[in-house]
């Protein structure tokens, strides 16, 4: 298994959750320093949307407007884990959350688009009421 998410759950509006994505770079044939890891989410009847991305080498990040200022993506290189800290959660954040990874060179100009990523986790559900 190449990516494993955890940390989802149910929370009231205004609350916080932290999602984790453990990444097995070697099994994907990707060098740790050259990876792009992105969190996506999808609710029923909608397309999967990228919400936060980090390049593991330079650690630069990008966010979708709807989560900027509330969500923070980060990584712990020692644990090969990428986190998504979600604060001030809203009911519209309810979705299945997925992490995806690929080489930066494959996703460089499209890093929030689901179709460019080859490697995906199984997802973790977040419900905000």
C-alpha positions in Angstrom: 0.0 0.0 0.0 1.5 3.3 -1.1 -0.6 5.9 0.7 -2.6 5.5 3.9 -4.9 8.2 5.2 -6.1 8.5 8.8 -7.6 11.0 11.1 -11.1 11.6 9.7 -14.2 11.7 11.9 -17.2 13.7 12.9 -16.9 17.2 14.3 -19.1 20.2 15.0 -18.8 23.3 12.9 -16.0 25.4 14.1 -14.0 22.4 15.2 -10.7 21.0 14.0 -9.3 17.8 12.7 -5.9 16.7 11.5 -5.6 14.2 8.7 -2.5 12.1 8.1 -1.2 10.5 5.0 1.7 8.1 5.3 3.5 7.9 2.0 5.7 5.0 0.7 7.7 6.9 -1.8 10.0 3.9 -2.7 7.1 1.7 -3.7 5.9 4.4 -6.1 9.3 4.8 -7.6 9.4 8.4 -6.6 12.3 10.1 -4.9 11.2 11.8 -1.6 12.7 15.1 -2.6 10.9 15.1 -6.0 7.3 14.4 -4.9 4.1 16.3 -5.0 1.6 15.3 -2.4 -1.9 16.7 -2.6 -5.0 16.4 -0.5 -8.3 16.0 -2.4 -11.9 15.8 -1.3 -15.0 14.6 -2.9 -18.6 14.7 -1.7 -21.5 12.8 -3.4 -22.3 14.1 -6.8 -19.3 16.3 -7.1 -15.9 16.1 -8.8 -12.8 15.3 -6.7 -11.1 18.6 -6.0 -7.6 19.3 -5.0 -7.5 21.5 -1.9 -3.9 21.6 -0.7 -0.6 20.6 -2.2 3.0 20.4 -1.0 6.2 19.7 -2.9 8.3 17.6 -0.6 11.6 19.0 -1.6 11.2 22.8 -1.3 8.1 22.3 0.9 6.2 25.0 -1.0 2.4 24.8 -0.8 -0.7 25.9 -2.6 -4.3 26.0 -1.5 -7.7 26.2 -3.0 -9.4 29.4 -2.1 -12.2 27.7 -0.2 -9.7 26.4 2.4 -7.0 29.0 2.4 -6.5 30.4 5.9 -8.3 27.5 7.5 -6.3 24.4 6.4 -2.6 23.9 6.6 -0.6 21.2 4.8 2.7 20.1 6.2 5.1 17.2 6.3 7.2 15.2 8.6 10.1 13.8 6.6 11.2 11.5 9.4 7.8 9.8 9.4 7.1 10.1 5.6 3.8 11.6 6.6 1.9 14.6 5.2 -0.6 16.2 7.4 -3.7 18.4 6.7 -4.6 20.5 9.7 -8.2 21.6 9.3 -9.5 24.4 11.5 -12.8 26.3 11.7 -14.5 23.5 9.9 -17.8 24.1 8.1 -20.6 21.8 7.0 -19.5 22.3 3.4 -16.2 20.7 4.3 -18.0 17.4 4.7 -16.5 14.9 2.2 -14.3 11.9 1.7 -10.7 13.1 1.9 -7.9 11.5 -0.2 -4.2 12.0 -0.5 -2.5 11.5 -3.8 1.2 11.6 -4.8 3.3 11.6 -7.9 6.5 13.0 -9.2 6.6 16.8 -9.4 7.6 16.6 -13.0 4.3 14.9 -13.9 2.1 17.4 -12.1 4.1 20.6 -12.2 1.5 22.8 -13.9 -1.6 21.0 -12.8 -0.9 19.9 -9.2 -4.5 20.3 -7.9 -6.1 18.3 -10.7 -7.0 14.7 -9.8 -6.4 13.2 -13.2 -2.7 13.8 -13.2 -2.0 11.7 -10.1 -1.3 8.0 -10.4 -1.1 7.1 -6.7 -4.0 7.4 -4.3 -4.9 6.4 -0.8 -8.2 4.8 0.2 -9.7 8.0 1.7 -11.0 9.0 5.1 -14.4 10.5 5.8 -14.8 13.9 7.4 -18.3 15.0 8.6 -19.0 18.4 9.9 -22.4 19.1 11.4 
